[in-house]
Amino acid sequence: GREVYEKYCLVCHQVNGGGVSGLNPPLKGTEYVLGDKARLIAILLHGSNEGLMIDGRSYTNAMPGFAHLSNQEIAHVASYIRNSFGNAAETVTVDEVAKIREIQE
């Protein structure tokens, strides 16, 4: 997961998962990362162009989708994000990614 993060996510979400103020949201300690796995998977697959409010701060930069990545790569990067930067959450499985991909296609 770390390799996928470094290749596709690091520029916007930074080495420490802190994001960029006003543009790209932090990945540490947020409900978007630690909460519903299906929501995180959907964001990774399809991106998001909705602004987010986290701890009273607005983040407005659109995020591209990464549907071109395999289910395994999505599961690994989601699990990496959910367990890095001080986060501790259940990992994401390949089957969970496959289910969300199938539902949303």
PDB file as gemmi writes it, atoms N, CA and C in Angstrom:
CRYST1    1.000    1.000    1.000  90.00  90.00  90.00 P 1                      
ATOM      1  N   GLY A   1       0.791  -1.195   0.000  1.00  0.00           N  
ATOM      2  CA  GLY A   1       0.000   0.000   0.000  1.00  0.00           C  
ATOM      3  C   GLY A   1       0.843   1.274   0.000  1.00  0.00           C  
ATOM      4  N   ARG A   2       1.966   1.193   0.660  1.00  0.00           N  
ATOM      5  CA  ARG A   2       2.827   2.384   0.742  1.00  0.00           C  
ATOM      6  C   ARG A   2       3.321   2.808  -0.643  1.00  0.00           C  
ATOM      7  N   GLU A   3       3.679   1.844  -1.481  1.00  0.00           N  
ATOM      8  CA  GLU A   3       4.164   2.172  -2.828  1.00  0.00           C  
ATOM      9  C   GLU A   3       3.077   2.862  -3.647  1.00  0.00           C  
ATOM     10  N   VAL A   4       1.855   2.367  -3.551  1.00  0.00           N  
ATOM     11  CA  VAL A   4       0.731   2.989  -4.265  1.00  0.00           C  
ATOM     12  C   VAL A   4       0.502   4.395  -3.726  1.00  0.00           C  
ATOM     13  N   TYR A   5       0.533   4.552  -2.412  1.00  0.00           N  
ATOM     14  CA  TYR A   5       0.361   5.874  -1.797  1.00  0.00           C  
ATOM     15  C   TYR A   5       1.432   6.832  -2.314  1.00  0.00           C  
ATOM     16  N   GLU A   6       2.674   6.407  -2.293  1.00  0.00           N  
ATOM     17  CA  GLU A   6       3.760   7.282  -2.712  1.00  0.00           C  
ATOM     18  C   GLU A   6       3.647   7.661  -4.186  1.00  0.00           C  
ATOM     19  N   LYS A   7       3.133   6.756  -4.996  1.00  0.00           N  
ATOM     20  CA  LYS A   7       3.012   7.021  -6.438  1.00  0.00           C  
ATOM     21  C   LYS A   7       1.829   7.927  -6.766  1.00  0.00           C  
ATOM     22  N   TYR A   8       0.685   7.718  -6.115  1.00  0.00           N  
ATOM     23  CA  TYR A   8      -0.540   8.404  -6.523  1.00  0.00           C  
ATOM     24  C   TYR A   8      -1.090   9.429  -5.518  1.00  0.00           C  
ATOM     25  N   CYS A   9      -0.768   9.307  -4.259  1.00  0.00           N  
ATOM     26  CA  CYS A   9      -1.446  10.097  -3.222  1.00  0.00           C  
ATOM     27  C   CYS A   9      -0.557  11.132  -2.532  1.00  0.00           C  
ATOM     28  N   LEU A  10       0.719  10.853  -2.448  1.00  0.00           N  
ATOM     29  CA  LEU A  10       1.650  11.651  -1.657  1.00  0.00           C  
ATOM     30  C   LEU A  10       1.681  13.125  -2.044  1.00  0.00           C  
ATOM     31  N   VAL A  11       1.656  13.426  -3.322  1.00  0.00           N  
ATOM     32  CA  VAL A  11       1.769  14.820  -3.762  1.00  0.00           C  
ATOM     33  C   VAL A  11       0.662  15.674  -3.147  1.00  0.00           C  
ATOM     34  N   CYS A  12      -0.545  15.159  -3.117  1.00  0.00           N  
ATOM     35  CA  CYS A  12      -1.678  15.941  -2.585  1.00  0.00           C  
ATOM     36  C   CYS A  12      -1.846  15.792  -1.075  1.00  0.00           C  
ATOM     37  N   HIS A  13      -1.633  14.590  -0.560  1.00  0.00           N  
ATOM     38  CA  HIS A  13      -1.908  14.346   0.856  1.00  0.00           C  
ATOM     39  C   HIS A  13      -0.655  14.369   1.729  1.00  0.00           C  
ATOM     40  N   GLN A  14       0.505  14.543   1.095  1.00  0.00           N  
ATOM     41  CA  GLN A  14       1.778  14.760   1.770  1.00  0.00           C  
ATOM     42  C   GLN A  14       2.324  13.506   2.464  1.00  0.00           C  
ATOM     43  N   VAL A  15       3.589  13.557   2.799  1.00  0.00           N  
ATOM     44  CA  VAL A  15       4.296  12.439   3.430  1.00  0.00           C  
ATOM     45  C   VAL A  15       3.652  12.055   4.764  1.00  0.00           C  
ATOM     46  N   ASN A  16       3.194  13.062   5.502  1.00  0.00           N  
ATOM     47  CA  ASN A  16       2.644  12.810   6.835  1.00  0.00           C  
ATOM     48  C   ASN A  16       1.121  12.643   6.847  1.00  0.00           C  
ATOM     49  N   GLY A  17       0.489  12.623   5.664  1.00  0.00           N  
ATOM     50  CA  GLY A  17      -0.958  12.479   5.586  1.00  0.00           C  
ATOM     51  C   GLY A  17      -1.711  13.723   6.007  1.00  0.00           C  
ATOM     52  N   GLY A  18      -1.015  14.837   6.136  1.00  0.00           N  
ATOM     53  CA  GLY A  18      -1.632  16.061   6.621  1.00  0.00           C  
ATOM     54  C   GLY A  18      -2.382  16.871   5.586  1.00  0.00           C  
ATOM     55  N   GLY A  19      -2.265  16.507   4.312  1.00  0.00           N  
ATOM     56  CA  GLY A  19      -2.946  17.245   3.260  1.00  0.00           C  
ATOM     57  C   GLY A  19      -2.371  18.628   3.057  1.00  0.00           C  
ATOM     58  N   VAL A  20      -3.106  19.460   2.315  1.00  0.00           N  
ATOM     59  CA  VAL A  20      -2.700  20.835   2.036  1.00  0.00           C  
ATOM     60  C   VAL A  20      -3.874  21.732   2.418  1.00  0.00           C  
ATOM     61  N   SER A  21      -3.655  22.618   3.341  1.00  0.00           N  
ATOM     62  CA  SER A  21      -4.707  23.477   3.880  1.00  0.00           C  
ATOM     63  C   SER A  21      -5.534  24.128   2.773  1.00  0.00           C  
ATOM     64  N   GLY A  22      -6.838  23.980   2.865  1.00  0.00           N  
ATOM     65  CA  GLY A  22      -7.759  24.589   1.918  1.00  0.00           C  
ATOM     66  C   GLY A  22      -7.906  23.859   0.604  1.00  0.00           C  
ATOM     67  N   LEU A  23      -7.040  22.890   0.342  1.00  0.00           N  
ATOM     68  CA  LEU A  23      -7.089  22.171  -0.931  1.00  0.00           C  
ATOM     69  C   LEU A  23      -7.352  20.680  -0.756  1.00  0.00           C  
ATOM     70  N   ASN A  24      -6.392  19.995  -0.162  1.00  0.00           N  
ATOM     71  CA  ASN A  24      -6.457  18.534  -0.044  1.00  0.00           C  
ATOM     72  C   ASN A  24      -6.579  18.140   1.424  1.00  0.00           C  
ATOM     73  N   PRO A  25      -7.606  17.374   1.756  1.00  0.00           N  
ATOM     74  CA  PRO A  25      -7.872  17.075   3.165  1.00  0.00           C  
ATOM     75  C   PRO A  25      -6.817  16.174   3.803  1.00  0.00           C  
ATOM     76  N   PRO A  26      -6.690  16.293   5.104  1.00  0.00           N  
ATOM     77  CA  PRO A  26      -5.791  15.387   5.825  1.00  0.00           C  
ATOM     78  C   PRO A  26      -6.373  13.980   5.830  1.00  0.00           C  
ATOM     79  N   LEU A  27      -5.504  13.009   5.965  1.00  0.00           N  
ATOM     80  CA  LEU A  27      -5.917  11.609   6.020  1.00  0.00           C  
ATOM     81  C   LEU A  27      -5.816  11.051   7.435  1.00  0.00           C  
ATOM     82  N   LYS A  28      -5.259  11.832   8.329  1.00  0.00           N  
ATOM     83  CA  LYS A  28      -5.088  11.334   9.696  1.00  0.00           C  
ATOM     84  C   LYS A  28      -6.247  11.782  10.574  1.00  0.00           C  
ATOM     85  N   GLY A  29      -6.805  10.802  11.261  1.00  0.00           N  
ATOM     86  CA  GLY A  29      -7.842  11.070  12.235  1.00  0.00           C  
ATOM     87  C   GLY A  29      -9.163  11.564  11.685  1.00  0.00           C  
ATOM     88  N   THR A  30      -9.461  11.319  10.414  1.00  0.00           N  
ATOM     89  CA  THR A  30     -10.719  11.807   9.841  1.00  0.00           C  
ATOM     90  C   THR A  30     -11.711  10.672   9.650  1.00  0.00           C  
ATOM     91  N   GLU A  31     -12.979  11.019   9.738  1.00  0.00           N  
ATOM     92  CA  GLU A  31     -14.063  10.059   9.545  1.00  0.00           C  
ATOM     93  C   GLU A  31     -14.044   9.484   8.125  1.00  0.00           C  
ATOM     94  N   TYR A  32     -13.603  10.269   7.147  1.00  0.00           N  
ATOM     95  CA  TYR A  32     -13.553   9.797   5.763  1.00  0.00           C  
ATOM     96  C   TYR A  32     -12.598   8.625   5.600  1.00  0.00           C  
ATOM     97  N   VAL A  33     -11.577   8.589   6.412  1.00  0.00           N  
ATOM     98  CA  VAL A  33     -10.591   7.508   6.359  1.00  0.00           C  
ATOM     99  C   VAL A  33     -10.925   6.402   7.352  1.00  0.00           C  
ATOM    100  N   LEU A  34     -11.269   6.776   8.564  1.00  0.00           N  
ATOM    101  CA  LEU A  34     -11.454   5.800   9.635  1.00  0.00           C  
ATOM    102  C   LEU A  34     -12.874   5.240   9.719  1.00  0.00           C  
ATOM    103  N   GLY A  35     -13.828   5.894   9.087  1.00  0.00           N  
ATOM    104  CA  GLY A  35     -15.221   5.474   9.153  1.00  0.00           C  
ATOM    105  C   GLY A  35     -15.559   4.389   8.150  1.00  0.00           C  
ATOM    106  N   ASP A  36     -16.675   4.573   7.489  1.00  0.00           N  
ATOM    107  CA  ASP A  36     -17.228   3.601   6.541  1.00  0.00           C  
ATOM    108  C   ASP A  36     -16.218   3.246   5.439  1.00  0.00           C  
ATOM    109  N   LYS A  37     -15.812   1.980   5.412  1.00  0.00           N  
ATOM    110  CA  LYS A  37     -14.837   1.544   4.406  1.00  0.00           C  
ATOM    111  C   LYS A  37     -15.381   1.695   2.994  1.00  0.00           C  
ATOM    112  N   ALA A  38     -16.677   1.452   2.813  1.00  0.00           N  
ATOM    113  CA  ALA A  38     -17.275   1.548   1.475  1.00  0.00           C  
ATOM    114  C   ALA A  38     -17.135   2.964   0.916  1.00  0.00           C  
ATOM    115  N   ARG A  39     -17.308   3.964   1.758  1.00  0.00           N  
ATOM    116  CA  ARG A  39     -17.170   5.355   1.309  1.00  0.00           C  
ATOM    117  C   ARG A  39     -15.735   5.632   0.872  1.00  0.00           C  
ATOM    118  N   LEU A  40     -14.765   5.190   1.668  1.00  0.00           N  
ATOM    119  CA  LEU A  40     -13.358   5.391   1.307  1.00  0.00           C  
ATOM    120  C   LEU A  40     -13.026   4.676   0.001  1.00  0.00           C  
ATOM    121  N   ILE A  41     -13.468   3.452  -0.140  1.00  0.00           N  
ATOM    122  CA  ILE A  41     -13.215   2.686  -1.372  1.00  0.00           C  
ATOM    123  C   ILE A  41     -13.807   3.421  -2.565  1.00  0.00           C  
ATOM    124  N   ALA A  42     -15.037   3.891  -2.441  1.00  0.00           N  
ATOM    125  CA  ALA A  42     -15.696   4.609  -3.541  1.00  0.00           C  
ATOM    126  C   ALA A  42     -14.920   5.868  -3.920  1.00  0.00           C  
ATOM    127  N   ILE A  43     -14.423   6.589  -2.928  1.00  0.00           N  
ATOM    128  CA  ILE A  43     -13.636   7.792  -3.215  1.00  0.00           C  
ATOM    129  C   ILE A  43     -12.353   7.411  -3.945  1.00  0.00           C  
ATOM    130  N   LEU A  44     -11.693   6.362  -3.501  1.00  0.00           N  
ATOM    131  CA  LEU A  44     -10.459   5.939  -4.171  1.00  0.00           C  
ATOM    132  C   LEU A  44     -10.728   5.494  -5.609  1.00  0.00           C  
ATOM    133  N   LEU A  45     -11.818   4.780  -5.819  1.00  0.00           N  
ATOM    134  CA  LEU A  45     -12.141   4.300  -7.161  1.00  0.00           C  
ATOM    135  C   LEU A  45     -12.601   5.411  -8.093  1.00  0.00           C  
ATOM    136  N   HIS A  46     -13.478   6.284  -7.599  1.00  0.00           N  
ATOM    137  CA  HIS A  46     -14.156   7.229  -8.478  1.00  0.00           C  
ATOM    138  C   HIS A  46     -13.793   8.686  -8.244  1.00  0.00           C  
ATOM    139  N   GLY A  47     -12.999   8.958  -7.236  1.00  0.00           N  
ATOM    140  CA  GLY A  47     -12.608  10.325  -6.942  1.00  0.00           C  
ATOM    141  C   GLY A  47     -13.732  11.090  -6.269  1.00  0.00           C  
ATOM    142  N   SER A  48     -13.519  12.376  -6.129  1.00  0.00           N  
ATOM    143  CA  SER A  48     -14.515  13.225  -5.494  1.00  0.00           C  
ATOM    144  C   SER A  48     -14.309  14.659  -5.956  1.00  0.00           C  
ATOM    145  N   ASN A  49     -15.412  15.309  -6.317  1.00  0.00           N  
ATOM    146  CA  ASN A  49     -15.314  16.729  -6.644  1.00  0.00           C  
ATOM    147  C   ASN A  49     -16.188  17.543  -5.702  1.00  0.00           C  
ATOM    148  N   GLU A  50     -16.556  16.931  -4.580  1.00  0.00           N  
ATOM    149  CA  GLU A  50     -17.324  17.606  -3.548  1.00  0.00           C  
ATOM    150  C   GLU A  50     -16.365  18.193  -2.518  1.00  0.00           C  
ATOM    151  N   GLY A  51     -16.610  19.397  -2.126  1.00  0.00           N  
ATOM    152  CA  GLY A  51     -15.805  19.975  -1.066  1.00  0.00           C  
ATOM    153  C   GLY A  51     -16.061  19.251   0.242  1.00  0.00           C  
ATOM    154  N   LEU A  52     -15.067  19.174   1.080  1.00  0.00           N  
ATOM    155  CA  LEU A  52     -15.194  18.503   2.371  1.00  0.00           C  
ATOM    156  C   LEU A  52     -14.977  19.504   3.501  1.00  0.00           C  
ATOM    157  N   MET A  53     -15.711  19.311   4.571  1.00  0.00           N  
ATOM    158  CA  MET A  53     -15.493  20.083   5.796  1.00  0.00           C  
ATOM    159  C   MET A  53     -14.930  19.120   6.833  1.00  0.00           C  
ATOM    160  N   ILE A  54     -13.747  19.412   7.317  1.00  0.00           N  
ATOM    161  CA  ILE A  54     -13.120  18.594   8.345  1.00  0.00           C  
ATOM    162  C   ILE A  54     -12.634  19.529   9.439  1.00  0.00           C  
ATOM    163  N   ASP A  55     -13.116  19.304  10.632  1.00  0.00           N  
ATOM    164  CA  ASP A  55     -12.753  20.131  11.790  1.00  0.00           C  
ATOM    165  C   ASP A  55     -12.915  21.626  11.502  1.00  0.00           C  
ATOM    166  N   GLY A  56     -14.019  21.962  10.821  1.00  0.00           N  
ATOM    167  CA  GLY A  56     -14.315  23.358  10.544  1.00  0.00           C  
ATOM    168  C   GLY A  56     -13.538  23.975   9.404  1.00  0.00           C  
ATOM    169  N   ARG A  57     -12.740  23.182   8.726  1.00  0.00           N  
ATOM    170  CA  ARG A  57     -11.951  23.682   7.593  1.00  0.00           C  
ATOM    171  C   ARG A  57     -12.491  23.086   6.303  1.00  0.00           C  
ATOM    172  N   SER A  58     -12.506  23.900   5.266  1.00  0.00           N  
ATOM    173  CA  SER A  58     -13.008  23.481   3.965  1.00  0.00           C  
ATOM    174  C   SER A  58     -11.844  23.051   3.072  1.00  0.00           C  
ATOM    175  N   TYR A  59     -12.062  21.955   2.347  1.00  0.00           N  
ATOM    176  CA  TYR A  59     -11.077  21.441   1.385  1.00  0.00           C  
ATOM    177  C   TYR A  59     -11.791  21.311   0.051  1.00  0.00           C  
ATOM    178  N   THR A  60     -11.299  22.004  -0.970  1.00  0.00           N  
ATOM    179  CA  THR A  60     -12.058  22.137  -2.210  1.00  0.00           C  
ATOM    180  C   THR A  60     -11.430  21.507  -3.453  1.00  0.00           C  
ATOM    181  N   ASN A  61     -10.226  21.007  -3.375  1.00  0.00           N  
ATOM    182  CA  ASN A  61      -9.569  20.451  -4.549  1.00  0.00           C  
ATOM    183  C   ASN A  61     -10.236  19.140  -4.956  1.00  0.00           C  
ATOM    184  N   ALA A  62     -10.542  18.989  -6.238  1.00  0.00           N  
ATOM    185  CA  ALA A  62     -11.113  17.734  -6.739  1.00  0.00           C  
ATOM    186  C   ALA A  62     -10.052  16.643  -6.695  1.00  0.00           C  
ATOM    187  N   MET A  63     -10.507  15.420  -6.401  1.00  0.00           N  
ATOM    188  CA  MET A  63      -9.608  14.265  -6.393  1.00  0.00           C  
ATOM    189  C   MET A  63      -9.975  13.350  -7.552  1.00  0.00           C  
ATOM    190  N   PRO A  64      -8.998  12.953  -8.362  1.00  0.00           N  
ATOM    191  CA  PRO A  64      -9.304  12.033  -9.454  1.00  0.00           C  
ATOM    192  C   PRO A  64      -9.573  10.634  -8.909  1.00  0.00           C  
ATOM    193  N   GLY A  65     -10.267   9.845  -9.693  1.00  0.00           N  
ATOM    194  CA  GLY A  65     -10.485   8.447  -9.335  1.00  0.00           C  
ATOM    195  C   GLY A  65      -9.318   7.587  -9.792  1.00  0.00           C  
ATOM    196  N   PHE A  66      -9.198   6.440  -9.170  1.00  0.00           N  
ATOM    197  CA  PHE A  66      -8.113   5.518  -9.502  1.00  0.00           C  
ATOM    198  C   PHE A  66      -8.657   4.136  -9.860  1.00  0.00           C  
ATOM    199  N   ALA A  67      -9.761   4.116 -10.623  1.00  0.00           N  
ATOM    200  CA  ALA A  67     -10.394   2.857 -11.013  1.00  0.00           C  
ATOM    201  C   ALA A  67      -9.468   1.993 -11.869  1.00  0.00           C  
ATOM    202  N   HIS A  68      -8.448   2.600 -12.443  1.00  0.00           N  
ATOM    203  CA  HIS A  68      -7.495   1.830 -13.237  1.00  0.00           C  
ATOM    204  C   HIS A  68      -6.605   0.927 -12.372  1.00  0.00           C  
ATOM    205  N   LEU A  69      -6.558   1.191 -11.063  1.00  0.00           N  
ATOM    206  CA  LEU A  69      -5.786   0.328 -10.165  1.00  0.00           C  
ATOM    207  C   LEU A  69      -6.555  -0.961  -9.912  1.00  0.00           C  
ATOM    208  N   SER A  70      -5.846  -2.015  -9.625  1.00  0.00           N  
ATOM    209  CA  SER A  70      -6.483  -3.303  -9.342  1.00  0.00           C  
ATOM    210  C   SER A  70      -7.184  -3.266  -7.988  1.00  0.00           C  
ATOM    211  N   ASN A  71      -8.080  -4.215  -7.782  1.00  0.00           N  
ATOM    212  CA  ASN A  71      -8.749  -4.318  -6.482  1.00  0.00           C  
ATOM    213  C   ASN A  71      -7.728  -4.501  -5.364  1.00  0.00           C  
ATOM    214  N   GLN A  72      -6.683  -5.258  -5.639  1.00  0.00           N  
ATOM    215  CA  GLN A  72      -5.647  -5.481  -4.637  1.00  0.00           C  
ATOM    216  C   GLN A  72      -4.908  -4.183  -4.315  1.00  0.00           C  
ATOM    217  N   GLU A  73      -4.592  -3.395  -5.333  1.00  0.00           N  
ATOM    218  CA  GLU A  73      -3.895  -2.125  -5.090  1.00  0.00           C  
ATOM    219  C   GLU A  73      -4.772  -1.162  -4.282  1.00  0.00           C  
ATOM    220  N   ILE A  74      -6.064  -1.102  -4.612  1.00  0.00           N  
ATOM    221  CA  ILE A  74      -6.978  -0.237  -3.865  1.00  0.00           C  
ATOM    222  C   ILE A  74      -7.077  -0.717  -2.415  1.00  0.00           C  
ATOM    223  N   ALA A  75      -7.225  -2.019  -2.212  1.00  0.00           N  
ATOM    224  CA  ALA A  75      -7.306  -2.569  -0.849  1.00  0.00           C  
ATOM    225  C   ALA A  75      -6.037  -2.254  -0.069  1.00  0.00           C  
ATOM    226  N   HIS A  76      -4.892  -2.405  -0.699  1.00  0.00           N  
ATOM    227  CA  HIS A  76      -3.627  -2.151  -0.011  1.00  0.00           C  
ATOM    228  C   HIS A  76      -3.452  -0.678   0.344  1.00  0.00           C  
ATOM    229  N   VAL A  77      -3.774   0.227  -0.580  1.00  0.00           N  
ATOM    230  CA  VAL A  77      -3.587   1.644  -0.274  1.00  0.00           C  
ATOM    231  C   VAL A  77      -4.614   2.108   0.751  1.00  0.00           C  
ATOM    232  N   ALA A  78      -5.833   1.609   0.673  1.00  0.00           N  
ATOM    233  CA  ALA A  78      -6.844   1.970   1.677  1.00  0.00           C  
ATOM    234  C   ALA A  78      -6.413   1.483   3.058  1.00  0.00           C  
ATOM    235  N   SER A  79      -5.911   0.265   3.121  1.00  0.00           N  
ATOM    236  CA  SER A  79      -5.443  -0.287   4.398  1.00  0.00           C  
ATOM    237  C   SER A  79      -4.245   0.500   4.916  1.00  0.00           C  
ATOM    238  N   TYR A  80      -3.359   0.882   4.015  1.00  0.00           N  
ATOM    239  CA  TYR A  80      -2.194   1.681   4.397  1.00  0.00           C  
ATOM    240  C   TYR A  80      -2.637   3.016   5.004  1.00  0.00           C  
ATOM    241  N   ILE A  81      -3.552   3.697   4.331  1.00  0.00           N  
ATOM    242  CA  ILE A  81      -4.038   4.994   4.817  1.00  0.00           C  
ATOM    243  C   ILE A  81      -4.733   4.831   6.169  1.00  0.00           C  
ATOM    244  N   ARG A  82      -5.524   3.763   6.317  1.00  0.00           N  
ATOM    245  CA  ARG A  82      -6.277   3.546   7.559  1.00  0.00           C  
ATOM    246  C   ARG A  82      -5.375   3.151   8.727  1.00  0.00           C  
ATOM    247  N   ASN A  83      -4.107   2.817   8.430  1.00  0.00           N  
ATOM    248  CA  ASN A  83      -3.195   2.378   9.489  1.00  0.00           C  
ATOM    249  C   ASN A  83      -1.857   3.108   9.466  1.00  0.00           C  
ATOM    250  N   SER A  84      -1.869   4.328   8.945  1.00  0.00           N  
ATOM    251  CA  SER A  84      -0.669   5.167   8.932  1.00  0.00           C  
ATOM    252  C   SER A  84      -1.037   6.532   9.500  1.00  0.00           C  
ATOM    253  N   PHE A  85      -0.044   7.361   9.714  1.00  0.00           N  
ATOM    254  CA  PHE A  85      -0.248   8.745  10.154  1.00  0.00           C  
ATOM    255  C   PHE A  85      -0.923   8.800  11.526  1.00  0.00           C  
ATOM    256  N   GLY A  86      -0.747   7.791  12.342  1.00  0.00           N  
ATOM    257  CA  GLY A  86      -1.394   7.736  13.643  1.00  0.00           C  
ATOM    258  C   GLY A  86      -2.765   7.091  13.618  1.00  0.00           C  
ATOM    259  N   ASN A  87      -3.229   6.692  12.442  1.00  0.00           N  
ATOM    260  CA  ASN A  87      -4.523   6.015  12.314  1.00  0.00           C  
ATOM    261  C   ASN A  87      -4.396   4.556  12.723  1.00  0.00           C  
ATOM    262  N   ALA A  88      -5.490   3.992  13.179  1.00  0.00           N  
ATOM    263  CA  ALA A  88      -5.559   2.561  13.492  1.00  0.00           C  
ATOM    264  C   ALA A  88      -6.985   2.104  13.220  1.00  0.00           C  
ATOM    265  N   ALA A  89      -7.177   1.397  12.113  1.00  0.00           N  
ATOM    266  CA  ALA A  89      -8.513   0.939  11.729  1.00  0.00           C  
ATOM    267  C   ALA A  89      -8.397  -0.409  11.020  1.00  0.00           C  
ATOM    268  N   GLU A  90      -9.514  -1.076  10.936  1.00  0.00           N  
ATOM    269  CA  GLU A  90      -9.585  -2.375  10.264  1.00  0.00           C  
ATOM    270  C   GLU A  90      -9.096  -2.249   8.820  1.00  0.00           C  
ATOM    271  N   THR A  91      -8.390  -3.262   8.347  1.00  0.00           N  
ATOM    272  CA  THR A  91      -7.895  -3.226   6.975  1.00  0.00           C  
ATOM    273  C   THR A  91      -9.045  -3.426   5.985  1.00  0.00           C  
ATOM    274  N   VAL A  92      -8.767  -3.119   4.737  1.00  0.00           N  
ATOM    275  CA  VAL A  92      -9.728  -3.265   3.646  1.00  0.00           C  
ATOM    276  C   VAL A  92      -9.330  -4.497   2.844  1.00  0.00           C  
ATOM    277  N   THR A  93     -10.290  -5.325   2.516  1.00  0.00           N  
ATOM    278  CA  THR A  93     -10.004  -6.545   1.773  1.00  0.00           C  
ATOM    279  C   THR A  93     -10.249  -6.357   0.273  1.00  0.00           C  
ATOM    280  N   VAL A  94      -9.648  -7.221  -0.499  1.00  0.00           N  
ATOM    281  CA  VAL A  94      -9.846  -7.225  -1.947  1.00  0.00           C  
ATOM    282  C   VAL A  94     -11.323  -7.473  -2.262  1.00  0.00           C  
ATOM    283  N   ASP A  95     -11.972  -8.365  -1.516  1.00  0.00           N  
ATOM    284  CA  ASP A  95     -13.389  -8.651  -1.742  1.00  0.00           C  
ATOM    285  C   ASP A  95     -14.258  -7.418  -1.493  1.00  0.00           C  
ATOM    286  N   GLU A  96     -13.929  -6.624  -0.485  1.00  0.00           N  
ATOM    287  CA  GLU A  96     -14.693  -5.402  -0.222  1.00  0.00           C  
ATOM    288  C   GLU A  96     -14.559  -4.423  -1.381  1.00  0.00           C  
ATOM    289  N   VAL A  97     -13.364  -4.305  -1.926  1.00  0.00           N  
ATOM    290  CA  VAL A  97     -13.154  -3.416  -3.072  1.00  0.00           C  
ATOM    291  C   VAL A  97     -13.929  -3.935  -4.278  1.00  0.00           C  
ATOM    292  N   ALA A  98     -13.849  -5.235  -4.528  1.00  0.00           N  
ATOM    293  CA  ALA A  98     -14.552  -5.824  -5.672  1.00  0.00           C  
ATOM    294  C   ALA A  98     -16.057  -5.578  -5.571  1.00  0.00           C  
ATOM    295  N   LYS A  99     -16.596  -5.708  -4.387  1.00  0.00           N  
ATOM    296  CA  LYS A  99     -18.034  -5.502  -4.187  1.00  0.00           C  
ATOM    297  C   LYS A  99     -18.422  -4.061  -4.502  1.00  0.00           C  
ATOM    298  N   ILE A 100     -17.665  -3.096  -4.005  1.00  0.00           N  
ATOM    299  CA  ILE A 100     -17.975  -1.690  -4.254  1.00  0.00           C  
ATOM    300  C   ILE A 100     -17.788  -1.372  -5.736  1.00  0.00           C  
ATOM    301  N   ARG A 101     -16.749  -1.895  -6.343  1.00  0.00           N  
ATOM    302  CA  ARG A 101     -16.525  -1.653  -7.772  1.00  0.00           C  
ATOM    303  C   ARG A 101     -17.702  -2.200  -8.577  1.00  0.00           C  
ATOM    304  N   GLU A 102     -18.158  -3.387  -8.246  1.00  0.00           N  
ATOM    305  CA  GLU A 102     -19.255  -4.020  -8.978  1.00  0.00           C  
ATOM    306  C   GLU A 102     -20.562  -3.245  -8.808  1.00  0.00           C  
ATOM    307  N   ILE A 103     -20.855  -2.792  -7.608  1.00  0.00           N  
ATOM    308  CA  ILE A 103     -22.085  -2.048  -7.326  1.00  0.00           C  
ATOM    309  C   ILE A 103     -22.105  -0.727  -8.090  1.00  0.00           C  
ATOM    310  N   GLN A 104     -20.977  -0.082  -8.195  1.00  0.00           N  
ATOM    311  CA  GLN A 104     -20.932   1.271  -8.748  1.00  0.00           C  
ATOM    312  C   GLN A 104     -20.606   1.335 -10.222  1.00  0.00           C  
ATOM    313  N   GLU A 105     -20.445   0.201 -10.871  1.00  0.00           N  
ATOM    314  CA  GLU A 105     -20.142   0.243 -12.311  1.00  0.00           C  
ATOM    315  C   GLU A 105     -21.362   0.036 -13.146  1.00  0.00           C  
TER     316      GLU A 105                                                      
END                                                                             
